[in-house]
Amino acid sequence: MKTRTLTTELEIPYLGFGTYLISNADVAGVVAEAIRAGYRHIDTAEGYQNESGVGAGIRQALESENLARGDLFVTTKLWPGNPAWGQPAKTTQSTVTSLEASLERLGLNYVDLYLIHAPYDRDQRLAQWRGLVELKRQGKARAIGVSNFSIKHIEELKAAGLPVPVANQIELHPWSQKPDLVRYLADNAITPIAYSSLVPLATWRTGEGQNSAKTDQMKADGEHADAPFKVMAKKYGVSEAQVLLRWAVQKGYPVLPRSIRADRIRNNADIFGFQIDAADMAAIEGMDRGDGVAWAIGDPTKAP
């Protein structure tokens, strides 16, 4: 299976392509290359400031690969605003206009999945979610969800009598497995979508401009001890990145690997020709270290 049921009318591909930290100037060619390599889910966000380039890459690939819009699954995200950063929180109406602006930049009539990027402002979360519900009603988003939300944040939506999100895009990898949150999502028919799947690799975010205070500290602490994945990669005849992506897919998580290199884009797509055995899956289960590096789910005021 290369897709997972997101709603009764919509399947989400397990293999997605992430565009975080790819500039608007560079992203069109990279997205087109990913689609040529077989990716059918493209993930972007208002906050990435590259939606125009993503849209150009989609149009380029649809023409060159003779694909229809319906052959692709496109996700973008609402930047909710953050009063702590001097940004006003989005209202229901400005949430609606935000997606309309994203669609104009993307050159699309609808997105397949629209997410609230983060649960910044408590007073406005419900207002923003009502905006997403309205956008789904209008057909501008086929499905709606959230990103970086905790159990508490989703329970707020339920308590208000609002529809439950169909997806929660969160950091998930062997070092940050979030078992309680994942179990809650399963119990509520919410699909976990994994980002930062490749955190345990020594090469994660080593490129210029991709570091953060958290990644710098990890390196200083020697946390990129990726020997177990090197052993598994040799065992299965694949790359370490493929092992990590395959682990997520076997757990039922759609993934969003990102690269600007054509060889890595293609290598990361080749994850359906092998399976991690039960013993290795059990070994990985014991590698959980708790919270991740990209977002503090328990403290949504702490951004990456």
C-alpha positions in Angstrom: 0.0 0.0 0.0 1.3 3.4 -1.0 -1.5 5.5 0.4 -3.4 5.7 3.7 -7.1 6.6 4.0 -7.4 10.2 5.3 -11.1 10.5 4.9 -13.8 8.3 3.2 -13.2 10.3 0.0 -9.5 11.0 0.2 -6.3 9.0 0.2 -3.0 10.5 1.4 0.2 9.1 -0.2 2.7 7.7 2.3 5.5 9.3 0.3 5.5 13.1 0.5 8.0 15.8 -0.4 8.7 18.5 2.1 9.8 22.0 1.1 10.8 23.6 4.4 14.0 25.7 4.1 14.0 25.6 0.2 13.9 29.1 -1.1 11.2 30.3 -3.4 13.8 30.8 -6.1 15.0 27.2 -5.9 11.9 25.3 -5.1 10.2 25.0 -8.5 12.9 22.9 -10.0 13.2 20.7 -6.9 9.4 20.1 -6.7 9.3 19.2 -10.4 12.2 16.8 -9.9 10.4 15.2 -6.9 7.2 14.7 -8.9 9.2 13.1 -11.8 10.8 10.8 -9.2 7.3 9.5 -8.1 6.3 11.8 -5.2 2.6 12.5 -5.3 2.3 14.6 -2.1 3.8 18.0 -2.0 3.9 19.8 1.4 4.4 23.6 1.8 3.2 26.4 4.1 2.4 30.1 4.1 5.3 30.4 6.6 7.8 28.8 4.3 7.4 31.8 1.9 7.8 29.5 -1.1 4.3 28.7 -2.2 4.7 30.6 -5.6 7.7 28.5 -6.4 6.0 25.3 -5.3 3.1 26.1 -7.6 5.4 26.7 -10.5 7.1 23.4 -9.9 3.7 21.6 -9.8 2.6 23.2 -13.1 5.9 22.3 -14.7 5.7 18.7 -13.6 2.0 18.3 -14.5 2.8 19.3 -18.0 6.1 17.4 -18.4 4.7 14.2 -16.8 1.2 14.4 -18.4 -0.4 14.3 -15.0 -3.8 15.8 -13.9 -4.2 18.0 -10.8 -6.1 15.1 -9.2 -3.0 12.9 -9.5 -1.3 15.1 -6.8 -2.0 15.6 -3.1 -1.0 19.2 -2.1 -0.8 20.4 1.5 -0.3 23.9 2.8 -0.6 25.5 6.2 -2.0 28.5 7.8 0.5 30.7 9.6 -1.7 31.5 12.7 0.2 34.5 13.8 2.1 34.8 17.1 1.4 37.7 19.4 4.6 36.9 21.3 6.5 37.8 18.1 4.4 40.9 17.5 2.2 39.1 14.9 -1.6 39.5 15.4 -3.4 36.1 15.6 -5.5 35.2 12.6 -9.3 35.4 13.0 -11.9 33.2 11.3 -12.1 35.7 8.4 -8.4 36.2 8.0 -7.9 32.5 8.1 -10.2 32.2 5.1 -8.4 35.0 3.2 -5.1 33.4 4.1 -5.9 30.2 2.2 -7.3 32.2 -0.7 -3.9 34.0 -0.9 -2.1 30.7 -0.6 -4.2 29.3 -3.5 -3.4 32.3 -5.6 0.3 31.9 -5.0 0.1 28.2 -5.7 -2.0 28.7 -8.8 -4.5 26.1 -7.6 -8.3 26.1 -7.0 -8.0 24.0 -3.9 -5.6 22.1 -1.7 -6.1 18.6 -0.6 -5.1 19.3 3.0 -5.0 22.6 4.9 -3.4 22.6 8.4 -3.1 25.1 11.2 0.7 25.3 11.4 1.0 25.7 15.2 -1.2 26.2 18.3 0.2 29.6 19.2 -2.6 31.7 20.6 -5.1 30.0 22.9 -7.9 32.5 22.4 -7.8 32.3 18.6 -7.3 28.6 18.0 -11.0 27.9 17.9 -11.6 30.9 15.6 -8.9 29.7 13.2 -10.4 26.2 13.2 -13.8 27.5 12.4 -12.1 29.2 9.4 -10.8 25.9 8.3 -14.2 24.3 8.7 -15.6 27.0 6.5 -12.9 26.5 3.8 -13.7 22.8 3.7 -17.4 23.7 3.3 -16.4 25.9 0.3 -14.4 23.2 -1.3 -11.1 25.2 -1.1 -9.6 22.5 1.1 -10.6 18.8 0.6 -9.6 18.0 4.2 -8.5 20.0 7.2 -6.1 19.3 10.1 -3.5 20.7 12.4 0.3 20.6 13.0 2.2 20.5 16.3 -1.0 20.1 18.3 -1.0 18.3 21.6 -3.8 16.2 23.0 -5.0 19.2 25.0 -5.2 21.4 21.9 -7.3 18.8 20.0 -9.5 18.3 23.1 -10.3 22.0 23.0 -11.7 21.6 19.5 -13.8 18.6 20.6 -15.1 20.4 23.7 -16.3 23.3 21.5 -18.4 20.8 19.5 -16.2 21.3 16.4 -15.2 18.6 13.9 -12.0 16.7 14.8 -9.0 17.3 12.6 -8.3 14.4 10.2 -4.5 14.8 10.5 -1.8 16.1 12.9 1.6 16.8 11.3 4.2 16.3 14.0 7.9 15.4 14.4 8.2 11.6 14.5 11.3 9.5 14.3 12.9 6.8 16.4 14.2 9.4 18.9 10.9 11.1 19.2 8.1 8.5 19.0 5.4 10.3 21.1 3.5 7.1 22.0 0.8 8.8 24.1 0.0 11.3 21.4 0.1 8.7 18.6 -2.2 6.4 20.6 -4.6 9.3 21.1 -4.6 10.1 17.4 -5.3 6.5 16.6 -8.2 6.4 19.0 -9.7 9.5 17.4 -9.1 8.5 13.7 -6.6 11.3 13.2 -3.7 10.5 10.9 -0.2 11.3 12.2 2.0 12.8 9.4 5.7 12.6 10.2 8.1 15.4 9.6 11.9 15.6 10.5 12.1 11.8 9.9 15.8 12.0 9.4 16.8 13.7 12.6 18.9 10.7 13.8 21.3 10.9 10.8 24.6 12.7 11.2 23.9 14.6 8.0 20.6 16.1 9.2 20.5 19.8 8.7 24.2 20.2 8.2 23.8 22.4 5.1 24.4 26.2 5.3 21.6 28.1 6.9 19.8 24.9 8.2 21.2 24.8 11.7 19.3 26.0 14.8 20.3 26.3 18.4 18.8 22.9 19.1 20.7 21.2 16.3 23.9 22.9 17.3 23.5 21.6 20.9 22.8 18.1 19.6 26.0 18.1 17.7 27.9 19.4 20.7 26.5 16.7 22.8 27.4 14.0 20.3 23.7 13.0 19.9 24.0 11.9 16.2 25.1 8.4 17.2 23.5 6.7 14.2 25.5 3.4 14.2 22.3 1.2 14.6 20.9 2.6 11.4 24.1 2.0 9.6 24.0 -1.6 10.6 20.3 -1.9 9.5 21.0 -0.1 6.2 23.8 -2.6 5.4 21.5 -5.5 6.4 18.7 -4.4 4.0 21.0 -3.1 1.3 19.6 0.4 1.5 20.6 3.9 2.9 20.2 4.9 6.5 17.6 7.5 5.3 15.6 4.8 3.7 15.6 2.8 6.9 14.2 5.8 8.9 11.6 6.5 6.3 10.6 2.9 6.0 10.2 2.7 9.8 7.7 5.5 9.7 5.7 4.0 6.8 5.5 0.7 8.6 4.2 2.5 11.7 1.5 4.0 9.4 2.9 7.5 9.2 3.1 9.4 5.8 6.5 11.0 5.5 7.9 14.3 4.1 11.6 13.9 3.3 13.2 17.0 1.8 16.4 17.4 -0.3 17.6 19.7 -3.1 19.8 16.9 -4.6 18.2 14.8 -7.4 20.0 11.6 -6.3 18.8 11.9 -2.7 15.3 12.8 -3.8 15.2 9.6 -5.8 16.8 7.5 -3.1 14.4 8.7 -0.5 11.5 7.7 -2.7 12.7 4.1 -2.9 11.2 2.8 0.3 8.6 0.3 -0.8 10.9 -2.5 -2.0 11.9 -3.8 1.4 10.5 -4.3 4.9 12.1 -3.9 8.3 11.8 -7.1 10.3 10.1 -7.5 13.6 13.3 -7.7 15.6 14.6 -4.4 14.2 11.3 -2.7 14.7 11.3 -3.8 18.3 14.9 -2.5 18.7 13.9 0.9 17.3 11.0 1.0 19.7 13.5 1.2 22.5 15.3 4.2 21.1 12.7 6.8 22.1 14.2 9.8 23.8 11.1 11.8 24.4 10.5 15.3 23.0 12.0 16.1 19.6 14.2 18.9 18.3 11.9 20.8 16.0 9.0 21.7 18.2 8.1 21.4 21.8 4.6 19.8 21.7 4.2 20.3 25.4 5.1 24.0 25.1 3.8 25.4 21.8 5.2 28.9 22.5 8.7 27.5 21.8 9.1 27.5 18.0 11.9 25.8 16.1 
